[in-house]
Amino acid sequence: MNSSASIKTCWIAWVKRELGLTRGRAPNNLGDVVPPPPPSVHQAIKEFIEEFRAKEGRIPTYKEIQKGAFGKLKSPSPETDPFFHVENWALETGILDLAQEHHRYIEGEA
């Protein structure tokens, strides 16, 4: 995904319908012809809508949802960010901390 326009409005409508935030079926609704959003996009849209409603007290516009969900997809959460728990990585993988090893090699060269 390269821009907020990558978040399709049909995906936003899908999530809003699941959350009960629509006023009914749109006249141009194609029903189940449109595929559901990918799981990561679905989660980003849902989280953004819920956070926005809690903060602003209203339902966000489609454009706001596109920008907000795109921002969530671009900046990973700590749970999904592989570099967030780097200190545990060495213990979990059994590979020594490369920074400490590099420091030892530099000290040994002097």
C-alpha positions in Angstrom: 0.0 0.0 0.0 1.5 3.2 -1.1 -1.2 5.8 -0.2 -4.3 6.3 1.9 -6.3 5.8 -1.4 -5.2 2.1 -1.2 -7.8 1.6 1.5 -10.8 0.9 -0.6 -14.1 2.5 0.3 -15.9 -0.8 -0.1 -13.7 -2.2 2.7 -14.5 0.8 4.9 -18.2 0.2 4.2 -17.8 -3.5 5.0 -16.3 -2.7 8.5 -18.8 0.0 9.2 -21.6 -2.4 8.4 -20.1 -5.0 10.8 -20.0 -2.3 13.5 -23.6 -1.2 12.8 -22.6 2.3 11.7 -24.5 2.5 8.5 -27.9 3.9 7.8 -28.9 0.9 5.7 -28.1 -0.7 2.4 -26.8 1.8 -0.3 -28.6 1.8 -3.6 -25.3 1.0 -5.4 -24.4 -1.9 -3.0 -23.4 -5.0 -4.9 -23.9 -7.3 -2.0 -21.4 -10.1 -1.6 -19.7 -9.4 -4.9 -17.1 -7.3 -3.2 -14.5 -9.3 -1.4 -14.0 -8.6 2.3 -10.9 -6.5 3.3 -7.6 -8.3 4.1 -7.3 -9.1 7.8 -4.6 -6.5 8.5 -6.6 -3.8 6.7 -9.9 -4.9 8.5 -8.2 -4.6 11.8 -6.6 -1.2 11.0 -10.0 0.2 9.9 -11.8 -1.1 12.9 -9.2 0.1 15.4 -9.1 3.6 13.8 -12.9 3.9 13.9 -13.2 2.8 17.5 -10.3 5.1 18.6 -11.7 8.1 16.6 -15.2 7.6 18.1 -13.8 7.5 21.6 -11.7 10.6 21.1 -14.0 12.8 18.8 -17.4 11.5 19.8 -18.5 11.1 16.2 -18.2 8.6 13.3 -15.2 9.5 11.1 -15.6 10.3 7.4 -14.4 7.9 4.7 -11.4 10.2 4.0 -10.5 10.3 7.7 -10.7 6.5 7.9 -8.5 6.1 4.8 -5.8 8.3 6.3 -6.1 6.9 9.8 -6.1 3.3 8.7 -3.2 3.9 6.3 -1.2 5.5 9.1 -1.9 2.4 11.3 -0.7 0.1 8.6 2.4 2.2 8.0 3.4 2.3 11.7 3.3 -1.1 13.2 2.2 -1.7 16.7 4.7 -2.9 19.3 3.3 -6.4 19.1 4.0 -6.7 15.4 7.1 -4.6 15.2 10.1 -7.0 15.0 12.5 -4.4 16.4 10.4 -3.5 19.5 11.6 -6.4 21.6 15.2 -6.6 20.2 16.7 -7.2 23.7 14.7 -10.5 23.9 15.7 -11.5 20.4 19.2 -12.7 21.3 17.8 -14.8 24.1 15.0 -16.3 22.0 17.2 -17.1 19.0 20.3 -18.1 20.9 22.3 -15.6 18.8 24.6 -13.4 20.7 23.9 -9.7 20.7 25.7 -8.4 17.7 26.4 -5.0 19.2 28.1 -6.5 22.2 30.1 -8.8 19.9 31.1 -5.9 17.6 32.3 -3.9 20.7 34.5 -6.9 21.8 36.1 -7.1 18.4 36.9 -3.4 18.4 38.4 -3.6 21.8 40.5 -6.6 20.8 42.0 -4.8 17.8 43.4 -1.9 19.8 
